[in-house]
Amino acid sequence: MGIHKFFTSLNDLERIIRAPGRFKFEEHNVAAHSWKVSQYAMFFATLEEMHGATIDWKSLYEKTINHDYGEIFIGDIKTPVKHSSPELKNMIALVEEKMVERYIEEEIPEKFQATFKHRMKEGKDETIEGRLLELSDKLDQFYESFAELKRGNKDIEFVKMYQTALKKILNLPLPNSVDYFKNTMLKDVMKEDTTIDIIQLTEQAIQEAP
């Protein structure tokens, strides 16, 4: 079936719901998540470029758009489960990687396989593009949990998601992006009217970030 089957498989990403099994005021799917991540990354890459960084824009877009394609095969595994131990996280990543690789070898025309394997590999690495992907991925987790907390969802899981994402963003080795997030964006976040005390949750996470 080749590329036709690959294109139709993209519809599956719209049916994979993030943070499954929790009550949510707003549902988010993996396809929308990938698009939002690419938008966040575009902004922060622009910011980094304005501070003198050299951005490989082709690599950045390939990493962000494709970073969760493997969830077609394994779904969106809950963050607390995925990160419960480094060993489990690595095992899940390996399973996902092997399933994507097998799919490419079985379904993608041979002349495109090397390109697809390169584009679908794990994008979070030590390059600035990989770090921007990680920031943007965590930023969408931050915003999804913030939207729930803002509307009064008291599920402790969203409190954990919000604070965990916030702390991970603050510890990324992207000083210009992190500074903008912390000193500009977070101030706007804390100005919003929220049902839950978002200022207290935010300040607590900032203090706990090593």
C-alpha positions in Angstrom: 0.0 0.0 0.0 3.0 2.3 0.4 2.7 6.0 0.9 -1.1 5.8 0.6 -1.2 3.6 3.8 1.2 6.0 5.6 -1.0 9.0 4.8 -4.2 7.2 5.9 -2.5 6.1 9.1 -2.1 9.8 10.1 -5.9 9.8 10.8 -5.1 7.4 13.7 -3.2 10.1 15.5 -6.4 12.1 15.7 -8.0 9.3 17.6 -5.3 8.8 20.2 -6.3 10.9 23.2 -3.6 12.3 25.5 -3.6 11.7 29.3 -6.1 8.8 28.9 -8.3 7.6 31.7 -8.5 11.0 33.4 -11.5 13.4 33.6 -10.7 16.4 31.4 -12.7 19.5 30.5 -10.8 19.5 27.1 -9.7 16.4 25.2 -6.4 16.6 23.3 -5.2 14.2 20.6 -1.7 13.4 19.4 -2.1 14.9 16.0 -3.1 18.3 17.5 -0.3 18.0 20.0 2.3 17.5 17.3 1.1 20.6 15.4 1.2 22.7 18.6 4.7 21.5 19.4 5.9 22.6 16.0 4.4 26.0 16.6 6.1 26.4 20.0 9.4 25.2 18.6 9.1 27.7 15.7 8.8 30.6 18.2 11.6 29.5 20.5 13.9 28.7 17.6 13.3 32.2 16.3 14.1 33.6 19.8 17.3 31.5 19.9 18.2 32.7 16.4 17.8 36.3 17.5 20.4 35.6 20.2 22.9 34.3 17.7 22.1 30.5 17.5 22.2 28.7 14.1 19.0 26.7 13.6 18.7 23.8 11.2 15.0 24.6 10.4 14.5 21.5 8.3 15.7 19.3 11.1 13.6 21.2 13.6 10.4 20.7 11.7 11.1 17.0 11.0 11.8 16.4 14.7 8.7 18.2 16.0 6.1 17.0 13.4 7.2 13.4 13.6 8.2 13.1 17.3 5.0 11.1 18.4 4.2 9.2 15.3 5.2 5.9 17.1 2.2 6.4 19.4 0.1 5.0 16.5 1.4 1.6 17.7 1.6 2.0 21.5 -0.8 4.8 22.3 -0.2 7.6 24.7 1.2 5.9 27.8 0.5 7.9 31.0 3.4 10.1 32.1 3.6 8.7 35.6 3.8 5.2 34.2 6.3 6.1 31.5 8.6 8.0 33.9 8.2 5.6 36.9 11.7 4.3 36.2 14.5 5.0 33.7 14.5 1.3 32.7 10.8 1.3 31.9 11.1 4.6 30.0 14.0 3.1 27.9 12.1 -0.1 27.2 9.0 1.8 26.0 11.2 4.0 23.8 12.9 0.9 22.3 9.6 -0.9 21.6 8.2 2.2 19.9 11.4 2.6 17.9 11.4 -1.0 16.7 7.7 -0.9 15.8 8.2 2.2 13.7 11.3 0.7 12.0 9.4 -2.5 11.2 6.5 -0.5 9.8 8.8 1.5 7.5 10.5 -1.7 6.2 7.1 -3.3 5.6 5.0 -0.5 4.2 7.2 2.4 2.9 8.7 2.0 -0.6 12.3 1.0 -0.4 13.7 4.1 -2.1 12.1 6.2 0.7 13.0 4.0 3.7 16.3 5.6 4.7 14.7 9.0 4.7 11.8 7.9 6.7 14.0 6.1 9.3 16.0 9.3 9.7 12.9 11.5 10.1 11.1 9.1 12.5 14.0 8.4 14.9 14.1 9.8 18.4 14.4 13.6 18.0 15.3 14.6 21.6 19.1 14.8 21.5 21.9 17.2 22.4 21.5 19.4 19.3 19.7 22.7 19.8 16.9 21.4 17.6 16.5 18.3 19.9 16.5 20.5 23.0 13.9 22.8 21.4 11.7 19.7 20.7 12.0 18.7 24.4 11.1 22.2 25.6 8.1 22.4 23.2 6.9 18.9 24.1 7.0 19.8 27.8 5.4 23.2 27.1 2.3 21.5 25.6 2.1 19.3 28.7 2.3 22.5 30.7 -0.5 24.2 28.8 -2.8 21.2 28.7 -2.5 20.8 32.5 -2.9 24.5 33.0 -6.1 24.5 31.0 -7.5 21.9 33.4 -6.4 23.6 36.5 -7.7 27.0 35.3 -11.1 25.5 35.0 -11.1 23.8 38.4 -10.1 20.3 37.6 -8.8 19.1 41.0 -7.4 15.8 39.7 -4.0 15.7 41.4 -2.5 14.2 38.2 -2.9 17.6 36.5 -1.2 19.3 39.4 1.8 16.9 39.0 1.8 17.3 35.2 1.8 21.1 35.5 4.6 21.3 38.1 6.7 18.5 36.5 6.6 20.1 33.1 7.4 23.5 34.6 10.4 22.2 36.4 11.7 20.3 33.4 11.4 23.4 31.2 13.3 25.5 33.8 16.2 23.0 33.8 16.7 22.7 30.0 20.1 24.0 28.7 18.4 26.7 26.6 19.1 29.9 28.7 17.5 32.4 26.3 14.3 30.4 25.8 14.1 29.4 29.5 14.6 33.1 30.6 11.8 34.2 28.2 9.5 31.5 29.5 10.2 32.2 33.1 10.3 36.0 33.1 7.7 36.8 30.4 5.3 33.9 29.8 5.0 32.7 33.4 4.1 36.2 34.5 1.2 36.2 32.0 0.1 32.7 33.2 -0.1 33.9 36.8 -2.1 36.9 35.9 -5.0 34.8 34.6 -8.1 34.2 36.6 -8.0 30.6 37.7 -10.2 28.5 40.0 -7.1 26.8 41.5 -4.3 28.9 43.1 -2.0 28.8 40.1 0.4 31.3 41.6 1.1 29.1 44.6 1.6 26.0 42.4 3.9 27.9 40.1 6.0 29.5 42.8 6.3 26.1 44.5 7.6 24.4 41.4 10.1 27.2 40.7 11.5 26.9 44.2 11.8 23.1 43.8 13.4 23.2 40.4 17.1 22.4 41.1 
